[in-house]
């Protein structure tokens, strides 16, 4: 087995855990099955993670990063002049990027809800559910600050409020899509959401 830096090994095991949990469910996924998924020994797993809590926190952080990265890439400035239309187009691009990720990886997004329920029901794990939703708010706050810098935006509400609002809204919309599907309806839904969010900010 090739040696690799511990941080890289942790990433490898975390991605293996995501695949195993998405396939088998959080409760049925064991450290042994994760090690087998990653094709490493059980001792390597325990060297990288000293508890299941540490593993689940790494999984939650990585799943959030998967979604946030595609949105950040979509929001990178293109050099177009700032205007109301440009603002709406930028917000729309961010939501489309997120929604494309949901459609491409529904198993990952389903797993995020299962992780929340698991953490809330497992004694001693409740803080991981709180950490999960804190990560969502932090990610949105970072995205808002990125847009505010790039486009000289003035917010109608505080960053912290808008971040939690966006996190709650996308959380509910994602679950709605995972339950109901109906992709044709989402074009109109995303247009409505984009117009609403753009109304909470304006160019400086």
C-alpha positions in Angstrom: 0.0 0.0 0.0 1.5 3.3 -1.1 2.2 5.8 1.7 0.5 9.2 1.4 0.3 12.3 3.7 -2.3 11.9 6.5 -4.4 14.8 5.2 -4.7 13.2 1.8 -5.5 9.8 3.4 -8.2 11.5 5.4 -9.7 13.0 2.2 -9.6 9.5 0.6 -11.4 7.9 3.6 -13.9 10.8 3.8 -14.8 10.4 0.1 -15.1 6.6 0.6 -17.4 7.2 3.6 -19.6 9.4 1.5 -19.9 6.7 -1.2 -20.6 4.0 1.4 -23.1 6.1 3.4 -24.9 7.2 0.3 -25.2 3.6 -0.8 -25.9 1.8 2.5 -27.2 4.5 4.8 -25.4 6.2 7.7 -26.4 3.8 10.4 -25.4 0.7 8.4 -22.0 2.0 7.3 -19.2 0.7 9.5 -15.6 1.7 9.9 -14.7 -1.7 8.3 -16.9 -1.0 5.3 -15.4 2.4 4.8 -11.9 1.0 5.0 -12.9 -1.6 2.4 -14.4 1.1 0.2 -11.1 3.0 0.4 -9.1 -0.1 -0.1 -7.0 0.4 3.1 -6.6 -1.5 6.3 -8.8 -0.9 9.3 -5.7 0.3 11.2 -5.2 3.1 8.6 -8.8 4.2 9.2 -8.3 4.4 13.0 -5.0 6.2 12.5 -6.8 9.0 10.5 -10.0 9.2 12.6 -10.1 8.5 16.3 -13.9 8.4 16.5 -17.0 8.1 14.4 -17.9 11.7 15.4 -14.6 12.9 13.8 -15.5 11.0 10.6 -19.0 12.3 10.4 -17.8 15.9 10.9 -15.3 15.4 8.0 -18.1 14.0 5.8 -20.4 16.9 6.6 -17.7 19.5 5.9 -16.7 17.7 2.6 -20.3 17.5 1.4 -20.8 21.2 2.0 -17.5 22.0 0.2 -18.7 19.9 -2.8 -21.8 22.2 -3.3 -20.1 25.5 -2.3 -17.2 25.0 -4.7 -19.4 24.8 -7.8 -21.4 27.9 -6.7 -18.2 29.9 -6.1 -16.9 29.0 -9.5 -20.2 30.1 -11.1 -20.0 33.5 -9.2 -16.5 34.4 -10.3 -16.6 37.8 -11.9 -16.5 37.9 -15.7 -15.6 41.5 -16.2 -19.1 42.5 -17.3 -20.2 46.0 -16.1 -22.3 46.0 -13.0 -26.0 46.5 -13.5 -29.3 45.2 -12.2 -29.4 42.7 -15.0 -25.9 41.6 -14.3 -26.7 41.1 -10.7 -29.7 38.9 -11.5 -27.7 37.0 -14.0 -25.0 36.4 -11.4 -27.5 35.2 -8.8 -29.2 33.0 -11.3 -25.8 31.5 -12.3 -25.1 30.6 -8.7 -28.5 28.9 -8.2 -28.2 27.1 -11.5 -24.8 25.8 -10.5 -26.1 24.5 -7.2 -29.2 23.0 -8.8 -27.1 21.2 -11.5 -25.1 19.7 -8.6 -28.3 18.5 -6.9 -29.5 16.9 -10.1 -26.1 15.3 -10.8 -25.6 14.1 -7.2 -29.0 13.5 -5.6 -27.4 10.7 -3.4 -25.1 13.2 -1.8 -27.8 15.7 -1.0 -30.1 12.9 0.3 -27.2 11.9 2.6 -27.0 15.4 4.1 -30.5 15.0 5.4 -29.8 11.6 6.7 -26.7 12.8 8.5 -28.8 15.5 10.2 -31.4 13.0 11.5 -28.7 10.6 12.5 -26.8 13.2 14.5 -30.0 14.5 16.2 -31.0 11.0 17.3 -27.6 9.7 18.3 -26.7 10.7 21.9 -23.6 12.8 21.9 -23.7 13.6 18.2 -26.3 16.4 18.4 -23.5 19.1 18.0 -22.7 17.7 14.6 -26.2 18.6 13.3 -25.7 22.1 14.7 -22.2 22.3 13.1 -23.7 21.1 9.8 -26.2 24.0 9.7 -23.6 26.5 10.9 -21.4 25.4 8.0 -24.3 26.2 5.6 -24.7 29.7 7.0 -21.0 30.3 7.0 -20.8 29.2 3.3 -23.6 31.5 2.3 -22.0 34.4 4.3 -18.7 33.8 2.4 -20.6 33.8 -1.0 -22.5 37.0 -0.1 -19.3 38.7 0.9 -17.7 37.6 -2.3 -20.5 39.1 -4.4 -20.5 42.2 -2.3 -16.8 42.8 -3.0 -17.0 41.8 -6.7 -20.1 43.8 -7.5 -20.1 46.6 -4.9 -23.5 45.5 -3.5 -25.5 47.1 -0.8 -27.5 44.7 1.3 -31.0 45.4 2.5 -30.5 43.0 5.4 -27.5 42.0 7.5 -25.2 39.4 6.0 -25.9 36.9 8.9 -29.6 37.1 8.4 -29.4 36.8 4.6 -27.0 33.8 4.9 -29.3 31.9 7.3 -32.3 32.7 5.1 -30.6 31.4 2.0 -29.5 28.3 3.8 -33.0 27.6 5.0 -34.5 28.3 1.6 -32.2 26.1 -0.4 -32.4 23.4 2.3 -36.2 23.3 1.9 -36.2 23.5 -1.9 -33.6 20.8 -2.2 -35.6 18.4 0.0 -38.8 19.3 -2.0 -37.0 18.4 -5.2 -35.6 15.1 -3.8 -39.1 14.1 -2.7 -41.2 15.3 -5.6 -38.8 15.6 -8.6 -40.7 17.4 -11.4 -37.7 19.0 -13.1 -39.9 21.0 -15.4 -41.2 23.1 -12.6 -37.8 24.1 -11.4 -37.1 26.6 -14.1 -40.0 28.8 -12.9 -39.1 28.2 -9.2 -35.5 29.2 -9.7 -36.5 32.3 -11.6 -38.8 33.3 -8.7 -36.1 32.7 -6.2 -33.5 34.7 -8.2 -35.8 37.7 -8.5 -36.6 37.6 -4.8 -32.9 37.4 -3.7 -31.8 40.0 -6.2 -34.4 42.3 -4.6 -32.6 42.0 -1.2 -29.5 43.6 -2.6 -28.7 46.4 -5.0 -25.6 47.7 -6.8 -23.6 50.4 -4.9 
